[in-house]
Amino acid sequence: MNSIHDRLRREGLVRAGSGRVLAGVCAGLGRRLGLDPWPARLLFVLALLVLPGSQLLLYPLLWVLMPSERSTSGYGGRVAAA
């Protein structure tokens, strides 16, 4: 899983730490594409309407696969307290 996170991070595809509503997936996709978060969310929803049933799989899959920009270590963006 770390190799997938590393590869996506190198490509600039990370879940946004700011401007996020749920997990930061759409904000991260928008940032990667050069869009603000709300137009990116709108495009994501429109794309999901074209692919029926995909919304049940795609967003959670991206949530798991995309690393959080806030995390430097730990799981899911949570940094362990000392």
Beta strands, then each sheet from edge to edge (+ up, - down):
end
